[in-house]
Amino acid sequence: MSNLKKTCLGPEDSEKEDAKETMVNQLIEDKGQWTLLCLAAANGHETVVKLLLDTGKVNLHREELRTALWLAAQKDYKAIVKMLFDTGKVDAGAKDQNGRTALHRAAENGHETVVKLLLDTGKVDADPKDQDGRTALHRAAKNGHEAVVKLLLDTGKVDADPKDQDERTALHRAAITGHGAVVKLLLDTGKVDADPRDRYGQPALSMAAKNGHEAVVKLLLDTGKVDADPRDLYGQTALYTAAKNGHEAVVKLLLDTGKVDVDAKNGWKGQTALHRAAKNGHEAVVKLLLDTGKVDADPKGWGGRTALHMVAKNGRKAVVKLLRLVS
């Protein structure tokens, strides 16, 4: 690495600061100066960025179409973002190789001040889509950045219910990762479908249930606008996926609705929630299901395999005992 590049990565004392300024001035005509700008921006070195910008000759694009703006926004360097905008030459909508803009990256990382700065310029698309069809709202929602989600929604310029290439909405993304505050914020807009289906037929409820996000499951059920017993393209219900993964609290929530088919078979191997909970050794869930009095304690799936067969094969002694008691 050249001395100049090392300098742009950040001297820690005044002597190095002086050396940095001298070297930048000496080599300002170097054809690689665009790389130096990106290095300085990515590492938050305002002095170097200013020196390079003051030449008026910098190329803001990197080979991969990442810009100094994109890099600074990703790292939450508000002062550098502002400096770049003040040149009047920055491409606010520049995208990286994945089609993501500076707004995508700032939103994804929860950098509220940078997101606000970008939006306040009036020069950025508040609702850009990357190559996966995901917007800044998708990214912020997925990572639970409530303040950023609110900023984006408050612009009035974003689709509150966007779909990506998997046909998943911002609500889907927040539900998958269990961010209840974001789910509530989206639902409160009154502009989102509380029961959206992705390309696999999976609603937000099933995804939250699968991952054991009890608070999100309750929020969705409380809307009164979701099917408590949805089936995806594979015939799996929210109850099935929650039981399979041993999420006792979620299973109880779903059972308490009184609206689920406790003994529903999936469309793949004809297995029930009891099959899967038993096979995986989730004793508490097995007991919950049996206590409903509405399940076949010895259901047969594909190949005539019963829950007891599957449990015995996997050595789940406590579950075997439970099933034998009921049988």
VOVO-337132 format. One line per 2 residues: number of its first residue (from 0); for each residue x, y, z of C-alpha. Coordinates in pm, 1 decimal. Layout:
// residues N
NUM = X:Y:Z; ... .
***
This chain:
// residues 327
0 = 0.0:0.0:0.0; 134.1:343.5:-91.5 .
2 = 213.6:605.2:171.3; -75.6:811.9:45.8 .
4 = -321.9:528.2:85.9; -193.3:460.0:436.5 .
6 = -243.9:824.3:512.5; -603.0:817.5:392.0 .
8 = -671.9:527.3:623.4; -616.1:760.0:916.7 .
10 = -318.9:902.1:1106.6; -373.6:929.1:1477.9 .
12 = -167.8:1232.9:1572.9; -105.0:1586.2:1449.8 .
14 = 229.9:1500.5:1291.4; 62.7:1244.3:1069.3 .
16 = -217.9:1488.3:995.5; 42.5:1732.2:859.0 .
18 = 209.3:1457.8:656.4; -128.2:1357.7:519.2 .
20 = -204.5:1706.8:394.0; 139.5:1741.5:235.4 .
22 = 114.6:1411.2:51.4; -238.3:1474.8:-70.0 .
24 = -132.9:1809.7:-211.9; 177.1:1661.9:-377.2 .
26 = -2.8:1373.7:-542.2; -337.7:1532.2:-617.1 .
28 = -296.9:1460.8:-988.5; -247.2:1089.5:-929.7 .
30 = -485.8:888.7:-1150.0; -583.3:675.6:-854.3 .
32 = -717.4:962.6:-645.7; -1076.9:838.8:-680.3 .
34 = -971.6:530.0:-481.6; -823.4:753.9:-216.3 .
36 = -1149.2:944.4:-180.5; -1335.3:619.0:-120.0 .
38 = -1078.5:502.6:133.1; -1098.4:828.7:322.4 .
40 = -1479.8:836.9:312.2; -1508.6:475.9:424.6 .
42 = -1284.6:544.1:722.9; -1442.8:871.1:829.0 .
44 = -1148.2:1100.1:762.8; -1312.9:1433.4:698.0 .
46 = -990.5:1631.3:646.9; -872.5:1406.3:365.7 .
48 = -1214.6:1402.8:201.9; -1222.6:1782.4:208.2 .
50 = -873.6:1811.0:59.7; -961.4:1575.3:-223.6 .
52 = -1294.8:1741.2:-293.9; -1135.4:2086.2:-296.8 .
54 = -937.4:1990.3:-607.3; -1263.1:1968.0:-801.0 .
56 = -1115.8:1683.1:-1002.5; -1226.9:1371.3:-819.3 .
58 = -1418.7:1087.3:-978.7; -1680.7:978.7:-726.2 .
60 = -1730.9:631.3:-874.7; -1540.0:317.5:-789.5 .
62 = -1500.1:26.0:-1025.7; -1794.5:-156.6:-864.1 .
64 = -2010.1:158.4:-889.8; -1981.5:215.8:-520.5 .
66 = -1940.8:578.6:-440.8; -1783.9:766.2:-158.9 .
68 = -2137.9:865.6:-65.2; -2245.3:502.0:-42.2 .
70 = -1946.0:416.8:176.4; -1990.3:710.9:412.5 .
72 = -2363.6:646.8:446.4; -2300.9:283.9:535.9 .
74 = -2065.0:385.9:817.3; -2285.7:669.5:950.9 .
76 = -2039.8:948.6:864.0; -2293.7:1228.9:843.4 .
78 = -2039.1:1510.1:798.6; -1881.5:1336.7:499.4 .
80 = -2219.9:1263.1:343.9; -2301.4:1633.9:371.5 .
82 = -1963.2:1732.4:226.5; -2022.0:1512.5:-75.0 .
84 = -2367.5:1654.6:-134.9; -2234.5:2007.6:-104.6 .
86 = -2013.4:1950.2:-409.5; -2325.5:1929.0:-622.2 .
88 = -2151.8:1653.5:-816.5; -2242.9:1344.1:-620.4 .
90 = -2475.0:1087.4:-775.7; -2729.4:1041.0:-497.5 .
92 = -2885.0:740.1:-665.7; -2562.8:552.6:-741.8 .
94 = -2598.8:176.4:-687.5; -2349.9:-91.2:-589.8 .
96 = -2322.4:-426.2:-767.7; -2628.2:-546.4:-575.8 .
98 = -2836.1:-249.7:-682.7; -2829.0:-88.0:-338.8 .
100 = -2811.6:286.8:-290.6; -2667.5:494.4:-8.2 .
102 = -3018.8:509.4:137.2; -3045.2:129.2:134.8 .
104 = -2722.0:95.9:329.5; -2791.5:370.9:580.2 .
106 = -3141.9:232.1:641.1; -3019.1:-126.0:669.6 .
108 = -2768.5:-26.1:936.1; -3010.3:193.3:1129.5 .
110 = -2826.7:521.5:1070.8; -3117.2:753.3:1141.4 .
112 = -2926.9:1083.1:1103.4; -2781.2:986.8:766.6 .
114 = -3117.9:861.6:642.0; -3274.3:1194.1:743.6 .
116 = -2994.4:1389.3:575.8; -3036.1:1193.7:253.0 .
118 = -3412.6:1234.8:252.9; -3391.0:1606.0:336.4 .
120 = -3181.0:1675.0:27.2; -3481.1:1596.7:-188.6 .
122 = -3236.4:1439.2:-432.0; -3277.0:1074.3:-341.4 .
124 = -3545.7:825.3:-433.1; -3703.8:734.9:-98.3 .
126 = -3824.8:401.6:-234.8; -3541.8:252.7:-444.2 .
128 = -3534.9:-120.7:-521.7; -3220.1:-330.5:-527.8 .
130 = -3163.9:-633.6:-749.6; -3366.7:-846.7:-506.5 .
132 = -3657.0:-605.4:-533.9; -3604.3:-486.8:-176.2 .
134 = -3650.9:-126.4:-74.8; -3486.0:73.8:202.2 .
136 = -3803.1:4.3:403.5; -3756.2:-371.6:358.7 .
138 = -3398.5:-343.1:484.3; -3478.3:-126.8:786.1 .
140 = -3779.2:-340.4:882.3; -3581.3:-663.5:863.9 .
142 = -3321.6:-530.9:1107.3; -3571.8:-374.9:1345.4 .
144 = -3473.7:-11.2:1294.9; -3798.1:143.5:1413.5 .
146 = -3685.8:509.2:1390.3; -3567.9:463.1:1031.7 .
148 = -3888.3:284.4:933.7; -4085.8:577.3:1075.7 .
150 = -3870.7:830.7:887.3; -3930.9:650.7:559.5 .
152 = -4304.0:612.8:616.2; -4335.8:978.4:717.9 .
154 = -4207.3:1092.8:378.5; -4533.2:978.8:224.0 .
156 = -4322.6:870.0:-72.1; -4271.0:503.8:6.5 .
158 = -4491.4:202.8:-49.7; -4565.5:76.4:302.3 .
160 = -4637.3:-270.4:163.6; -4368.3:-333.2:-100.6 .
162 = -4300.2:-682.0:-236.8; -3953.8:-811.3:-319.9 .
164 = -3871.0:-1083.1:-572.5; -3987.5:-1347.2:-322.7 .
166 = -4312.0:-1150.9:-288.7; -4225.3:-1075.4:71.6 .
168 = -4330.2:-743.9:219.3; -4165.1:-525.6:482.1 .
170 = -4413.0:-683.0:727.0; -4290.0:-1029.8:629.0 .
172 = -3930.9:-923.6:690.7; -4001.2:-773.7:1032.5 .
174 = -4211.9:-1075.6:1132.8; -3940.9:-1323.8:1032.1 .
176 = -3685.0:-1152.3:1253.3; -3927.4:-1087.1:1537.9 .
178 = -3926.0:-708.9:1549.0; -4259.7:-643.6:1714.8 .
180 = -4224.8:-264.1:1732.4; -4171.5:-245.8:1356.5 .
182 = -4457.9:-486.5:1289.4; -4686.4:-264.4:1499.2 .
184 = -4564.7:50.5:1322.8; -4643.1:-101.1:983.7 .
186 = -4982.3:-233.3:1091.9; -5073.2:104.8:1241.5 .
188 = -5035.1:272.8:902.3; -5349.4:94.8:789.3 .
190 = -5178.5:56.8:453.3; -5040.1:-294.3:480.9 .
192 = -5194.3:-634.9:428.1; -5174.5:-805.3:768.6 .
194 = -5189.2:-1147.0:601.6; -4958.0:-1124.0:298.2 .
196 = -4841.9:-1439.0:117.4; -4500.5:-1480.6:-38.3 .
198 = -4421.9:-1687.4:-347.1; -4432.2:-2004.1:-134.8 .
200 = -4772.8:-1918.6:8.7; -4626.3:-1833.1:347.8 .
202 = -4793.6:-1552.2:543.9; -4618.3:-1331.5:797.5 .
204 = -4795.0:-1526.1:1075.3; -4639.3:-1858.6:975.0 .
206 = -4293.8:-1706.1:954.5; -4320.3:-1550.5:1298.4 .
208 = -4460.8:-1877.2:1436.5; -4182.8:-2082.3:1280.2 .
210 = -3919.8:-1869.9:1452.8; -4097.5:-1856.7:1787.6 .
212 = -4172.9:-1484.9:1788.7; -4462.2:-1491.2:2033.4 .
214 = -4514.6:-1112.5:2052.3; -4535.9:-1081.5:1673.9 .
216 = -4775.6:-1375.6:1646.2; -4999.7:-1211.1:1907.5 .
218 = -4986.8:-873.8:1728.9; -5093.5:-1033.1:1403.0 .
220 = -5369.4:-1243.9:1558.7; -5501.6:-941.4:1748.5 .
222 = -5565.5:-755.9:1422.7; -5848.5:-999.0:1351.8 .
224 = -5739.8:-982.1:989.1; -5523.9:-1291.9:961.5 .
226 = -5606.5:-1655.8:900.8; -5495.4:-1832.8:1219.3 .
228 = -5463.3:-2162.2:1031.6; -5301.6:-2076.6:697.7 .
230 = -5150.7:-2338.4:468.5; -4851.7:-2268.4:249.0 .
232 = -4782.1:-2438.0:-84.4; -4643.6:-2739.3:103.3 .
234 = -4954.8:-2776.3:316.4; -4779.1:-2659.2:631.1 .
236 = -4977.4:-2452.2:880.6; -4850.9:-2198.2:1133.5 .
238 = -4926.3:-2452.9:1407.7; -4727.8:-2721.5:1227.5 .
240 = -4415.1:-2507.1:1193.2; -4432.1:-2380.5:1551.5 .
242 = -4480.3:-2733.7:1687.2; -4200.3:-2869.9:1471.0 .
244 = -3957.5:-2620.1:1622.2; -4077.6:-2659.5:1979.6 .
246 = -4220.1:-2311.4:2029.8; -4455.4:-2388.4:2316.4 .
248 = -4581.5:-2031.9:2377.1; -4666.1:-1982.8:2009.9 .
250 = -4840.8:-2320.4:1989.2; -5053.0:-2222.8:2290.7 .
252 = -5142.2:-1886.0:2133.6; -5258.5:-2055.7:1815.9 .
254 = -5453.9:-2325.4:1999.5; -5623.0:-2062.8:2216.4 .
256 = -5774.7:-1899.0:1908.8; -5995.3:-2205.3:1867.1 .
258 = -5955.1:-2158.2:1493.8; -5686.0:-2410.8:1407.2 .
260 = -5714.0:-2768.7:1286.4; -5495.7:-2938.5:1546.3 .
262 = -5475.4:-3257.9:1343.8; -5408.7:-3110.2:998.3 .
264 = -5169.4:-3308.8:778.9; -4908.0:-3139.3:566.9 .
266 = -4899.9:-3199.3:194.8; -4555.7:-3354.8:183.0 .
268 = -4546.9:-3662.4:406.1; -4894.0:-3638.0:552.7 .
270 = -4751.5:-3556.4:893.1; -4934.0:-3366.5:1165.6 .
272 = -4807.1:-3113.2:1418.9; -4795.9:-3401.4:1668.1 .
274 = -4575.3:-3607.2:1435.6; -4318.9:-3330.5:1407.7 .
276 = -4320.0:-3220.9:1770.8; -4284.5:-3582.0:1881.3 .
278 = -4007.2:-3663.0:1635.1; -3805.4:-3363.5:1752.4 .
280 = -3856.7:-3443.4:2119.6; -4061.0:-3136.9:2211.5 .
282 = -4235.0:-3288.5:2511.2; -4415.1:-2971.1:2627.4 .
284 = -4561.0:-2913.9:2281.2; -4668.9:-3277.3:2250.9 .
286 = -4849.9:-3243.9:2585.1; -5022.0:-2921.1:2473.0 .
288 = -5146.9:-3089.4:2157.3; -5264.3:-3402.2:2337.7 .
290 = -5439.8:-3195.4:2604.9; -5669.6:-3043.7:2342.6 .
292 = -5838.4:-3381.0:2310.6; -5866.2:-3310.4:1939.8 .
294 = -5565.8:-3494.5:1803.9; -5515.5:-3848.5:1689.1 .
296 = -5252.2:-3967.9:1935.4; -5132.3:-4227.2:1686.8 .
298 = -5157.1:-4051.7:1347.8; -5022.4:-4219.3:1036.4 .
300 = -4815.8:-4027.5:789.8; -4645.6:-4125.8:466.7 .
302 = -4555.7:-4497.4:461.8; -4788.2:-4566.2:753.8 .
304 = -4545.0:-4423.1:1006.0; -4706.8:-4314.5:1330.5 .
306 = -4584.0:-4053.3:1574.7; -4482.8:-4335.4:1808.5 .
308 = -4274.3:-4497.9:1533.1; -4086.2:-4175.0:1474.0 .
310 = -4029.6:-4103.9:1841.8; -3910.0:-4453.2:1924.9 .
312 = -3667.2:-4440.2:1633.4; -3518.7:-4117.6:1766.4 .
314 = -3495.5:-4233.0:2126.3; -3731.1:-3971.5:2274.2 .
316 = -3821.1:-4166.7:2589.0; -4024.3:-3894.8:2764.0 .
318 = -4236.9:-3840.4:2454.3; -4279.5:-4215.7:2402.4 .
320 = -4416.0:-4237.3:2756.4; -4662.5:-3954.0:2691.0 .
322 = -4792.7:-4110.3:2371.3; -4826.5:-4456.0:2525.6 .
324 = -5025.0:-4314.9:2816.5; -5275.4:-4158.3:2578.5 .
326 = -5286.4:-4458.7:2347.3 .
***
